[in-house]
């Protein structure tokens, strides 16, 4: 069976420093793939390579299409990498509305459903600037999960989340995965990975094991 996503000898060198070295891996449709490793191991760079967010040597193939930085991405993806891209002066609803307006067939009920699922305020008055770090993280996750994305990429999604929020997130990821979404998740939280991943890849010093 042809892999949904393939990396073939992907490398990244900046100023003579090898940040990724000959990374090869494959991800099947509806996998929940976990990239494990310490901070600085190269996990986030692999995500950026997969998403076509940086130039690399080697091949990145998504849905049988070669990924190039200058080309349109071959599928619709929901992405949370590093800090959530949210507007502090807007409510959670308004932030998600901005994302929903770029999608087909995503309306108010979809927005309210995901806010309730993640335990976020549904009103339009409570501004994000008053949110805790955990609430902002959940809003970033909501942005990535909104809609019917074939691929969802979550970079350290459990950062700042309490135990109850992590449990809710695990249930939500599993439900969306059952609908056919493929997940790539980075985390150094071994317990979270144990509970969520269908496949695991160890990343160390820019290499995969």
Phi and psi in degrees as GROMACS dihedral restraints (atoms count N, CA, C in turn):
[ dihedral_restraints ]
;  ai    aj    ak    al  type     phi  dphi    fc
    3     4     5     6     1   -67.1    20    10
    4     5     6     7     1   134.5    20    10
    6     7     8     9     1   -67.4    20    10
    7     8     9    10     1   146.6    20    10
    9    10    11    12     1   -68.6    20    10
   10    11    12    13     1   -40.6    20    10
   12    13    14    15     1  -134.6    20    10
   13    14    15    16     1   134.7    20    10
   15    16    17    18     1  -132.8    20    10
   16    17    18    19     1   136.4    20    10
   18    19    20    21     1  -115.1    20    10
   19    20    21    22     1   128.6    20    10
   21    22    23    24     1  -123.5    20    10
   22    23    24    25     1   106.9    20    10
   24    25    26    27     1    50.7    20    10
   25    26    27    28     1    50.3    20    10
   27    28    29    30     1   -81.4    20    10
   28    29    30    31     1   127.8    20    10
   30    31    32    33     1  -133.8    20    10
   31    32    33    34     1   154.1    20    10
   33    34    35    36     1  -141.4    20    10
   34    35    36    37     1   122.7    20    10
   36    37    38    39     1  -124.6    20    10
   37    38    39    40     1   127.7    20    10
   39    40    41    42     1  -127.4    20    10
   40    41    42    43     1   123.7    20    10
   42    43    44    45     1    50.7    20    10
   43    44    45    46     1    42.3    20    10
   45    46    47    48     1    79.7    20    10
   46    47    48    49     1    -1.9    20    10
   48    49    50    51     1   -97.3    20    10
   49    50    51    52     1   126.8    20    10
   51    52    53    54     1   -84.3    20    10
   52    53    54    55     1   103.5    20    10
   54    55    56    57     1   -87.3    20    10
   55    56    57    58     1   -35.6    20    10
   57    58    59    60     1  -129.9    20    10
   58    59    60    61     1   139.3    20    10
   60    61    62    63     1  -130.8    20    10
   61    62    63    64     1   106.2    20    10
   63    64    65    66     1    48.6    20    10
   64    65    66    67     1    53.3    20    10
   66    67    68    69     1   -80.8    20    10
   67    68    69    70     1   120.4    20    10
   69    70    71    72     1  -126.8    20    10
   70    71    72    73     1   127.9    20    10
   72    73    74    75     1  -160.7    20    10
   73    74    75    76     1   162.9    20    10
   75    76    77    78     1  -132.6    20    10
   76    77    78    79     1   148.1    20    10
   78    79    80    81     1  -129.7    20    10
   79    80    81    82     1   128.6    20    10
   81    82    83    84     1   -90.2    20    10
   82    83    84    85     1   157.2    20    10
   84    85    86    87     1   -56.2    20    10
   85    86    87    88     1   132.9    20    10
   87    88    89    90     1    71.0    20    10
   88    89    90    91     1    14.4    20    10
   90    91    92    93     1   -66.7    20    10
   91    92    93    94     1   153.0    20    10
   93    94    95    96     1  -113.2    20    10
   94    95    96    97     1    92.2    20    10
   96    97    98    99     1   -89.5    20    10
   97    98    99   100     1   127.1    20    10
   99   100   101   102     1  -107.2    20    10
  100   101   102   103     1   129.6    20    10
  102   103   104   105     1  -101.8    20    10
  103   104   105   106     1   116.0    20    10
  105   106   107   108     1  -108.0    20    10
  106   107   108   109     1   143.6    20    10
  108   109   110   111     1   163.1    20    10
  109   110   111   112     1   164.4    20    10
  111   112   113   114     1   -73.1    20    10
  112   113   114   115     1   166.0    20    10
  114   115   116   117     1   -57.6    20    10
  115   116   117   118     1   134.5    20    10
  117   118   119   120     1    87.2    20    10
  118   119   120   121     1     4.6    20    10
  120   121   122   123     1   -78.8    20    10
  121   122   123   124     1   -17.5    20    10
  123   124   125   126     1   115.4    20    10
  124   125   126   127     1     3.4    20    10
  126   127   128   129     1   -58.9    20    10
  127   128   129   130     1   -50.5    20    10
  129   130   131   132     1   -66.2    20    10
  130   131   132   133     1   -34.6    20    10
  132   133   134   135     1   -64.3    20    10
  133   134   135   136     1   -37.2    20    10
  135   136   137   138     1   -63.4    20    10
  136   137   138   139     1   -42.3    20    10
  138   139   140   141     1   -58.7    20    10
  139   140   141   142     1   -46.1    20    10
  141   142   143   144     1   -63.7    20    10
  142   143   144   145     1   -36.6    20    10
  144   145   146   147     1   -64.7    20    10
  145   146   147   148     1   -45.2    20    10
  147   148   149   150     1   -60.7    20    10
  148   149   150   151     1   -37.5    20    10
  150   151   152   153     1   -86.5    20    10
  151   152   153   154     1    -0.6    20    10
  153   154   155   156     1    70.4    20    10
  154   155   156   157     1    29.5    20    10
  156   157   158   159     1   -93.6    20    10
  157   158   159   160     1    -5.8    20    10
  159   160   161   162     1  -151.2    20    10
  160   161   162   163     1   153.4    20    10
  162   163   164   165     1   -79.1    20    10
  163   164   165   166     1   135.7    20    10
  165   166   167   168     1  -137.0    20    10
  166   167   168   169     1   164.0    20    10
  168   169   170   171     1   -92.9    20    10
  169   170   171   172     1   159.4    20    10
  171   172   173   174     1    93.9    20    10
  172   173   174   175     1  -169.6    20    10
  174   175   176   177     1  -120.9    20    10
  175   176   177   178     1   136.1    20    10
  177   178   179   180     1  -120.4    20    10
  178   179   180   181     1   118.6    20    10
  180   181   182   183     1  -122.0    20    10
  181   182   183   184     1   120.1    20    10
  183   184   185   186     1  -121.5    20    10
  184   185   186   187     1   122.9    20    10
  186   187   188   189     1    52.2    20    10
  187   188   189   190     1    46.5    20    10
  189   190   191   192     1    65.8    20    10
  190   191   192   193     1    16.3    20    10
  192   193   194   195     1  -122.3    20    10
  193   194   195   196     1   131.1    20    10
  195   196   197   198     1   -67.5    20    10
  196   197   198   199     1   131.1    20    10
  198   199   200   201     1   -88.9    20    10
  199   200   201   202     1   125.2    20    10
  201   202   203   204     1  -128.1    20    10
  202   203   204   205     1   143.6    20    10
  204   205   206   207     1   -56.7    20    10
  205   206   207   208     1   -37.3    20    10
  207   208   209   210     1   -84.9    20    10
  208   209   210   211     1    -7.0    20    10
  210   211   212   213     1  -100.1    20    10
  211   212   213   214     1   161.3    20    10
  213   214   215   216     1   -66.1    20    10
  214   215   216   217     1   139.6    20    10
  216   217   218   219     1   -68.3    20    10
  217   218   219   220     1   140.6    20    10
  219   220   221   222     1   -74.0    20    10
  220   221   222   223     1    -6.2    20    10
  222   223   224   225     1  -152.4    20    10
  223   224   225   226     1   169.8    20    10
  225   226   227   228     1   -86.6    20    10
  226   227   228   229     1   127.5    20    10
  228   229   230   231     1  -128.2    20    10
  229   230   231   232     1   143.0    20    10
  231   232   233   234     1  -101.1    20    10
  232   233   234   235     1   132.8    20    10
  234   235   236   237     1  -134.3    20    10
  235   236   237   238     1   130.9    20    10
  237   238   239   240     1  -127.8    20    10
  238   239   240   241     1   106.8    20    10
  240   241   242   243     1  -124.7    20    10
  241   242   243   244     1   129.3    20    10
  243   244   245   246     1    58.5    20    10
  244   245   246   247     1  -131.1    20    10
  246   247   248   249     1   -82.0    20    10
  247   248   249   250     1   143.1    20    10
  249   250   251   252     1   -60.3    20    10
  250   251   252   253     1   140.3    20    10
  252   253   254   255     1   -90.9    20    10
  253   254   255   256     1    83.7    20    10
  255   256   257   258     1  -126.1    20    10
  256   257   258   259     1   157.3    20    10
  258   259   260   261     1  -100.5    20    10
  259   260   261   262     1   117.8    20    10
  261   262   263   264     1   -65.0    20    10
  262   263   264   265     1   -27.3    20    10
  264   265   266   267     1   -84.4    20    10
  265   266   267   268     1    -2.6    20    10
  267   268   269   270     1  -105.1    20    10
  268   269   270   271     1   160.5    20    10
  270   271   272   273     1   -79.5    20    10
  271   272   273   274     1   170.3    20    10
  273   274   275   276     1   -59.2    20    10
  274   275   276   277     1   -44.4    20    10
  276   277   278   279     1   -58.3    20    10
  277   278   279   280     1   -47.5    20    10
  279   280   281   282     1   -64.5    20    10
  280   281   282   283     1   -36.8    20    10
  282   283   284   285     1   -62.4    20    10
  283   284   285   286     1   -44.8    20    10
  285   286   287   288     1   -69.7    20    10
  286   287   288   289     1   -31.5    20    10
  288   289   290   291     1   -62.0    20    10
  289   290   291   292     1   -37.8    20    10
  291   292   293   294     1   -59.8    20    10
  292   293   294   295     1   -40.7    20    10
  294   295   296   297     1   -71.4    20    10
  295   296   297   298     1   -44.6    20    10
  297   298   299   300     1   -60.6    20    10
  298   299   300   301     1   -34.9    20    10
  300   301   302   303     1   -66.0    20    10
  301   302   303   304     1   -16.8    20    10
  303   304   305   306     1   -90.2    20    10
  304   305   306   307     1    -1.9    20    10
  306   307   308   309     1  -115.5    20    10
  307   308   309   310     1   156.0    20    10
  309   310   311   312     1   -87.9    20    10
  310   311   312   313     1   142.0    20    10
  312   313   314   315     1    60.1    20    10
  313   314   315   316     1    35.6    20    10
  315   316   317   318     1  -124.4    20    10
  316   317   318   319     1   114.5    20    10
  318   319   320   321     1  -121.0    20    10
  319   320   321   322     1  -168.2    20    10
  321   322   323   324     1   -58.9    20    10
  322   323   324   325     1   -39.5    20    10
  324   325   326   327     1   -64.6    20    10
  325   326   327   328     1   -35.3    20    10
  327   328   329   330     1   -65.0    20    10
  328   329   330   331     1   -40.4    20    10
  330   331   332   333     1   -64.7    20    10
  331   332   333   334     1   -49.1    20    10
  333   334   335   336     1   -63.4    20    10
  334   335   336   337     1   -37.4    20    10
  336   337   338   339     1   -61.8    20    10
  337   338   339   340     1   -44.3    20    10
  339   340   341   342     1   -73.0    20    10
  340   341   342   343     1   -34.7    20    10
  342   343   344   345     1   -62.3    20    10
  343   344   345   346     1   -44.4    20    10
  345   346   347   348     1   -65.1    20    10
  346   347   348   349     1   -40.7    20    10
  348   349   350   351     1   -62.2    20    10
  349   350   351   352     1   -35.4    20    10
  351   352   353   354     1   -97.8    20    10
  352   353   354   355     1     2.8    20    10
  354   355   356   357     1    73.7    20    10
  355   356   357   358     1    36.5    20    10
  357   358   359   360     1  -107.7    20    10
  358   359   360   361     1   153.6    20    10
  360   361   362   363     1   -60.8    20    10
  361   362   363   364     1   139.1    20    10
  363   364   365   366     1   -99.3    20    10
  364   365   366   367     1    -7.6    20    10
  366   367   368   369     1   -77.7    20    10
  367   368   369   370     1   167.8    20    10
  369   370   371   372     1  -101.9    20    10
  370   371   372   373     1     9.0    20    10
  372   373   374   375     1  -101.2    20    10
  373   374   375   376     1   -33.9    20    10
  375   376   377   378     1   -75.1    20    10
  376   377   378   379     1   113.8    20    10
  378   379   380   381     1   -83.4    20    10
  379   380   381   382     1   149.8    20    10
  381   382   383   384     1   -62.4    20    10
  382   383   384   385     1   -27.1    20    10
  384   385   386   387     1   -61.6    20    10
  385   386   387   388     1   -19.2    20    10
  387   388   389   390     1   -95.2    20    10
  388   389   390   391     1     3.1    20    10
  390   391   392   393     1   -78.4    20    10
  391   392   393   394     1   151.8    20    10
  393   394   395   396     1   -74.0    20    10
  394   395   396   397     1   169.1    20    10
  396   397   398   399     1   -60.0    20    10
  397   398   399   400     1   -39.4    20    10
  399   400   401   402     1   -63.5    20    10
  400   401   402   403     1   -40.5    20    10
  402   403   404   405     1   -66.7    20    10
  403   404   405   406     1   -38.8    20    10
  405   406   407   408     1   -64.4    20    10
  406   407   408   409     1   -38.6    20    10
  408   409   410   411     1   -63.4    20    10
  409   410   411   412     1   -42.2    20    10
  411   412   413   414     1   -64.3    20    10
  412   413   414   415     1   -35.0    20    10
  414   415   416   417     1   -66.8    20    10
  415   416   417   418     1   -39.0    20    10
  417   418   419   420     1   -62.0    20    10
  418   419   420   421     1   -40.1    20    10
  420   421   422   423     1   -63.5    20    10
  421   422   423   424     1   -42.7    20    10
  423   424   425   426     1   -59.3    20    10
  424   425   426   427     1   -41.2    20    10
  426   427   428   429     1   -58.8    20    10
  427   428   429   430     1   -42.3    20    10
  429   430   431   432     1   -70.9    20    10
  430   431   432   433     1   -31.7    20    10
  432   433   434   435     1   -88.9    20    10
  433   434   435   436     1   -14.3    20    10
  435   436   437   438     1   -66.7    20    10
  436   437   438   439     1   138.5    20    10
  438   439   440   441     1    91.2    20    10
  439   440   441   442     1  -163.6    20    10
  441   442   443   444     1  -120.3    20    10
  442   443   444   445     1    66.6    20    10
  444   445   446   447     1   -79.5    20    10
  445   446   447   448     1   137.3    20    10
  447   448   449   450     1   -70.5    20    10
  448   449   450   451     1   -32.9    20    10
  450   451   452   453     1  -127.9    20    10
  451   452   453   454     1   133.0    20    10
  453   454   455   456     1  -127.4    20    10
  454   455   456   457     1   124.4    20    10
  456   457   458   459     1  -114.9    20    10
  457   458   459   460     1   120.9    20    10
  459   460   461   462     1  -125.2    20    10
  460   461   462   463     1   118.1    20    10
  462   463   464   465     1   -99.2    20    10
  463   464   465   466     1   110.2    20    10
  465   466   467   468     1    50.0    20    10
  466   467   468   469     1    56.8    20    10
  468   469   470   471     1   -67.2    20    10
  469   470   471   472     1   -20.2    20    10
  471   472   473   474     1   -86.9    20    10
  472   473   474   475     1     0.7    20    10
  474   475   476   477     1   -55.1    20    10
  475   476   477   478     1   127.9    20    10
  477   478   479   480     1    70.8    20    10
  478   479   480   481     1     6.2    20    10
  480   481   482   483     1   -91.2    20    10
  481   482   483   484     1   139.7    20    10
  483   484   485   486     1   -80.7    20    10
  484   485   486   487     1   174.5    20    10
  486   487   488   489     1   -60.7    20    10
  487   488   489   490     1   -41.7    20    10
  489   490   491   492     1   -63.9    20    10
  490   491   492   493     1   -41.4    20    10
  492   493   494   495     1   -65.9    20    10
  493   494   495   496     1   -37.7    20    10
  495   496   497   498     1   -63.6    20    10
  496   497   498   499     1   -43.0    20    10
  498   499   500   501     1   -60.9    20    10
  499   500   501   502     1   -42.8    20    10
  501   502   503   504     1   -63.6    20    10
  502   503   504   505     1   -40.3    20    10
  504   505   506   507     1   -63.9    20    10
  505   506   507   508     1   -42.5    20    10
  507   508   509   510     1   -60.2    20    10
  508   509   510   511     1   -45.9    20    10
  510   511   512   513     1   -61.8    20    10
  511   512   513   514     1   -40.4    20    10
  513   514   515   516     1   -67.2    20    10
  514   515   516   517     1   -45.8    20    10
  516   517   518   519     1   -58.2    20    10
  517   518   519   520     1   -44.8    20    10
  519   520   521   522     1   -63.5    20    10
  520   521   522   523     1   -39.0    20    10
  522   523   524   525     1   -65.4    20    10
  523   524   525   526     1   -44.5    20    10
  525   526   527   528     1   -68.2    20    10
  526   527   528   529     1   -37.4    20    10
  528   529   530   531     1   -62.2    20    10
  529   530   531   532     1   -37.9    20    10
  531   532   533   534     1   -63.2    20    10
  532   533   534   535     1   -23.2    20    10
  534   535   536   537     1   -84.5    20    10
  535   536   537   538     1     0.2    20    10
  537   538   539   540     1   110.8    20    10
  538   539   540   541     1    -3.0    20    10
  540   541   542   543     1   -71.4    20    10
  541   542   543   544     1   141.7    20    10
  543   544   545   546     1   -96.9    20    10
  544   545   546   547     1   134.4    20    10
  546   547   548   549     1  -116.1    20    10
  547   548   549   550     1   139.8    20    10
  549   550   551   552     1  -123.2    20    10
  550   551   552   553     1   121.1    20    10
  552   553   554   555     1  -128.9    20    10
  553   554   555   556     1   129.8    20    10
  555   556   557   558     1  -100.5    20    10
  556   557   558   559     1   145.0    20    10
  558   559   560   561     1  -167.8    20    10
  559   560   561   562     1   146.9    20    10
  561   562   563   564     1  -105.3    20    10
  562   563   564   565     1    11.2    20    10
  564   565   566   567     1   -91.2    20    10
  565   566   567   568     1    96.3    20    10
  567   568   569   570     1   -62.7    20    10
  568   569   570   571     1   -37.1    20    10
  570   571   572   573     1   -65.1    20    10
  571   572   573   574     1   -43.9    20    10
  573   574   575   576     1   -59.1    20    10
  574   575   576   577     1   -46.6    20    10
  576   577   578   579     1   -63.1    20    10
  577   578   579   580     1   -41.2    20    10
  579   580   581   582     1   -55.5    20    10
  580   581   582   583     1   -37.0    20    10
  582   583   584   585     1   -85.6    20    10
  583   584   585   586     1   -20.3    20    10
  585   586   587   588     1  -113.9    20    10
  586   587   588   589     1   -32.7    20    10
  588   589   590   591     1   -80.0    20    10
  589   590   591   592     1   139.6    20    10
  591   592   593   594     1   -94.6    20    10
  592   593   594   595     1   -22.7    20    10
  594   595   596   597     1  -142.2    20    10
  595   596   597   598     1   151.6    20    10
  597   598   599   600     1  -135.0    20    10
  598   599   600   601     1   137.5    20    10
  600   601   602   603     1  -127.6    20    10
  601   602   603   604     1   129.6    20    10
  603   604   605   606     1   -89.4    20    10
  604   605   606   607     1   129.1    20    10
  606   607   608   609     1  -113.9    20    10
  607   608   609   610     1   127.2    20    10
  609   610   611   612     1  -144.7    20    10
  610   611   612   613     1   123.2    20    10
  612   613   614   615     1    51.2    20    10
  613   614   615   616     1    43.0    20    10
  615   616   617   618     1    78.4    20    10
  616   617   618   619     1     8.7    20    10
  618   619   620   621     1  -122.3    20    10
  619   620   621   622     1   156.5    20    10
  621   622   623   624     1  -110.0    20    10
  622   623   624   625     1   149.8    20    10
